[in-house]
Amino acid sequence: YLTLSTVGPAQLEVWVTPAGIATGLHYGPDKVRFLTPVPPGRNVRTHVKLVAVEAKGGGRTLVTTENTVEIEGLDKPALIATALSLVLS
């Protein structure tokens, strides 16, 4: 779960901050697959891919991303997660 905790901040940092959005909330993971444990002392890197943007009405937009957390020096990722964020305007 420590590795999963990197997904929310990375997801918001990639698209909320550059877009100048005032309020973006990490809504939570939708689907998570833990593939490989992270060995002690290894660095991880999160790749975020935009999957969908859906207007929910009332100034709310649901954003879905696919997040892959890679482990330095290993071919298999630590986890792959589909995550949701809610943007309020």
C-alpha positions as CSV (number, residue, x, y, z in Angstrom):
1,Y,0.0,0.0,0.0
2,L,3.0,2.3,0.4
3,T,3.6,2.0,-3.3
4,L,-0.1,2.6,-4.1
5,S,0.1,5.8,-2.1
6,T,2.3,7.3,-4.8
7,V,-0.4,7.1,-7.4
8,G,-2.8,9.8,-6.1
9,P,-0.2,12.6,-5.8
10,A,1.4,11.7,-9.2
11,Q,-1.9,11.6,-10.9
12,L,-2.9,15.1,-9.6
13,E,0.6,16.6,-10.3
14,V,0.7,15.5,-13.9
15,W,-2.5,17.2,-15.1
16,V,-4.1,19.4,-12.3
17,T,-1.2,21.6,-11.6
18,P,-0.3,22.3,-15.3
19,A,-3.9,23.0,-16.2
20,G,-4.2,25.6,-13.4
21,I,-7.2,23.8,-11.8
22,A,-7.9,25.1,-8.3
23,T,-9.6,22.0,-6.8
24,G,-8.8,18.4,-7.8
25,L,-9.4,15.5,-5.4
26,H,-7.9,12.0,-5.6
27,Y,-11.2,10.1,-5.7
28,G,-9.6,6.7,-5.2
29,P,-8.4,3.6,-7.0
30,D,-10.9,1.9,-9.3
31,K,-8.8,-1.2,-10.1
32,V,-5.4,-2.2,-8.6
33,R,-3.1,-5.1,-9.5
34,F,0.0,-5.6,-7.4
35,L,2.5,-7.4,-9.6
36,T,6.0,-7.3,-7.9
37,P,7.1,-6.3,-4.4
38,V,9.5,-3.3,-4.3
39,P,12.9,-4.4,-2.9
40,P,14.3,-2.2,-0.1
41,G,16.3,0.8,-1.3
42,R,14.9,0.7,-4.9
43,N,13.6,3.8,-6.5
44,V,10.1,3.8,-8.2
45,R,8.7,5.9,-11.0
46,T,5.0,6.4,-11.8
47,H,3.7,6.8,-15.3
48,V,0.3,8.3,-15.7
49,K,-1.9,7.9,-18.8
50,L,-5.1,9.8,-19.3
51,V,-7.9,7.3,-20.1
52,A,-11.2,9.3,-19.8
53,V,-12.7,12.7,-18.8
54,E,-16.4,12.6,-18.0
55,A,-18.6,15.6,-17.1
56,K,-20.8,14.7,-14.1
57,G,-22.8,18.0,-13.9
58,G,-22.8,20.6,-11.2
59,G,-19.3,21.7,-12.1
60,R,-17.9,18.2,-11.4
61,T,-15.7,16.3,-13.8
62,L,-14.5,12.7,-13.3
63,V,-11.0,12.0,-14.7
64,T,-9.8,8.4,-15.1
65,T,-6.1,7.6,-15.4
66,E,-4.0,4.4,-15.8
67,N,-1.0,4.5,-13.5
68,T,2.1,2.2,-13.8
69,V,4.6,2.2,-11.0
70,E,8.0,0.9,-12.3
71,I,10.8,-0.3,-10.1
72,E,14.4,0.9,-10.9
73,G,16.4,-2.0,-12.5
74,L,13.5,-4.4,-12.9
75,D,11.4,-5.2,-16.0
76,K,8.1,-6.0,-14.3
77,P,6.2,-3.1,-12.7
78,A,5.3,-3.0,-9.0
79,L,1.7,-2.2,-9.7
80,I,-0.8,-1.1,-12.3
81,A,-3.8,0.9,-11.1
82,T,-6.8,2.7,-12.6
83,A,-7.4,5.7,-10.5
84,L,-10.2,8.3,-10.4
85,S,-9.9,12.1,-9.7
86,L,-12.7,14.6,-9.3
87,V,-12.3,18.1,-10.5
88,L,-14.6,20.8,-9.1
89,S,-15.1,24.1,-10.9
